[in-house]
Amino acid sequence: AAFRKIVLHQVSFGGFGVMSGGPIGGRKQSGAYNVRARWKPARLAHWVRGWHRRFRDAPGVAIYRRDFRQTLSGLASAAFVYADPPYIVAGAQLYKHAMTMTDHEDLYVLLSRRAHWALSYDDHEWVHSRYSKYAIHKATVTYAGTRRKHDEIIITCP
């Protein structure tokens, strides 16, 4: 399953996987920039081995693929949490699994009960108002291969 996910994201338009417009280079692969432009097995193997070493050497790190409510409720209170939820406005267009406003609110409630966390979000008015008592840092992201910039924010406690 992990290998299929890597392949899908490497060869899809914009790296968006199932939410993309299809494979880079189109279905006919007639352009100069096609799936071979991004499919680099040696580079991917190097990347996977590097992350394997990092996780092997950091036994306290855990990555979960399940509902955030279940994950956050099951963690020790001293555990540090980093969360990167889907965007508020464009989440449904960008991600297979978006969040409702109720989900975003539930995430806020669960994080506000924890002592140590960091959160990355899109730069949205709701996020600023809801997380106003925490440190909010703005970051401008330039997307790879484009000149398009997007403002995101990192919120930290404490």
C-alpha positions in Angstrom: 0.0 0.0 0.0 2.8 2.4 0.8 4.6 1.7 -2.5 1.3 2.3 -4.4 0.9 5.6 -2.6 4.4 6.7 -3.4 4.0 5.8 -7.1 0.6 7.6 -7.3 2.0 10.8 -5.8 5.1 10.8 -7.9 3.4 10.3 -11.3 0.3 12.4 -10.8 -0.2 16.0 -11.9 0.9 18.3 -9.1 1.7 15.3 -6.8 -2.0 15.3 -5.7 -2.6 11.6 -6.3 -6.2 10.6 -6.7 -7.3 14.3 -6.4 -5.1 15.3 -9.4 -6.2 15.8 -13.0 -4.4 12.5 -14.0 -0.8 11.6 -14.7 1.8 14.2 -15.4 2.2 14.4 -19.2 -1.4 13.4 -19.8 -2.8 10.0 -20.6 -1.0 9.8 -23.9 2.4 10.8 -22.3 3.1 12.9 -25.4 4.7 15.9 -23.7 8.4 16.4 -22.7 7.4 16.4 -19.0 5.8 13.0 -18.4 5.8 10.4 -15.6 9.5 9.5 -16.3 10.4 13.1 -15.4 9.5 12.4 -11.8 9.8 8.6 -11.5 13.4 8.2 -10.2 13.6 4.8 -8.4 17.2 5.3 -7.2 16.2 8.7 -5.6 13.1 7.2 -4.1 15.0 4.3 -2.6 17.6 6.6 -1.1 14.8 8.7 0.3 13.0 5.7 1.8 16.2 4.3 3.3 17.0 7.7 4.8 13.6 8.0 6.5 13.9 4.3 7.7 17.2 5.2 9.4 15.7 8.3 11.0 12.7 6.4 12.4 14.9 3.5 13.6 17.1 5.9 15.5 14.2 7.8 17.0 12.2 5.1 18.8 9.8 7.6 20.4 8.5 8.8 17.1 5.2 7.4 15.9 3.1 8.2 12.8 -0.5 7.4 12.7 -3.0 7.0 9.9 -6.3 7.2 11.7 -8.8 9.7 12.9 -7.1 12.5 14.8 -9.6 12.2 17.7 -8.6 8.6 18.3 -4.9 9.4 18.0 -4.9 12.5 20.3 -7.1 10.8 22.9 -4.7 7.8 23.1 -1.4 9.7 23.5 0.3 10.4 26.8 -0.3 14.0 28.0 3.5 14.8 27.7 3.8 13.6 24.1 4.6 16.3 21.5 2.1 16.5 18.6 2.7 17.9 15.2 -0.5 18.1 13.1 -1.0 19.2 9.5 -4.8 19.2 8.8 -6.3 19.8 5.4 -6.9 23.4 4.3 -10.2 24.9 5.5 -11.4 26.4 2.2 -9.6 24.2 -0.5 -9.3 21.0 1.5 -12.1 19.1 -0.4 -10.5 20.0 -3.7 -6.9 19.1 -2.7 -7.3 16.1 -0.4 -9.2 12.8 -0.7 -10.1 13.1 3.0 -11.0 16.7 3.9 -12.3 18.0 7.3 -15.6 19.7 8.1 -15.6 22.8 10.3 -16.8 20.6 13.1 -13.6 18.5 12.6 -11.4 21.7 12.7 -13.1 22.8 15.9 -12.7 19.3 17.5 -9.0 19.4 16.6 -8.7 22.8 18.3 -10.4 21.5 21.4 -8.2 18.4 21.7 -5.0 20.4 21.1 -6.0 23.1 23.6 -6.0 20.3 26.3 -2.4 19.4 25.5 0.8 21.0 26.7 3.1 20.6 23.7 2.2 20.8 20.0 2.8 22.5 16.7 0.3 22.8 13.9 0.6 24.0 10.3 -2.5 25.5 8.6 -3.6 27.6 5.7 -3.6 31.3 6.5 -7.3 31.6 7.2 -9.3 34.1 9.3 -11.0 31.3 11.4 -7.6 29.8 12.3 -6.3 33.2 13.4 -9.3 33.9 15.5 -9.6 30.4 17.1 -5.9 30.0 17.8 -5.3 33.7 18.8 -3.9 32.8 22.3 -1.1 30.8 20.8 2.0 31.9 18.9 1.2 32.2 15.2 4.1 32.4 12.7 3.5 33.2 9.0 5.4 31.3 6.3 5.3 32.0 2.6 5.6 28.8 0.6 6.7 28.7 -3.0 5.5 25.6 -4.8 8.1 23.5 -6.6 8.3 24.1 -10.3 6.2 27.3 -10.1 6.4 30.8 -9.0 3.1 30.7 -7.2 3.3 31.6 -3.5 0.9 30.7 -0.7 0.8 31.9 2.9 0.7 29.2 5.5 1.0 29.5 9.2 2.6 27.5 12.0 1.0 27.6 15.4 2.9 26.6 18.5 2.1 25.8 22.1 4.1 27.0 24.1 
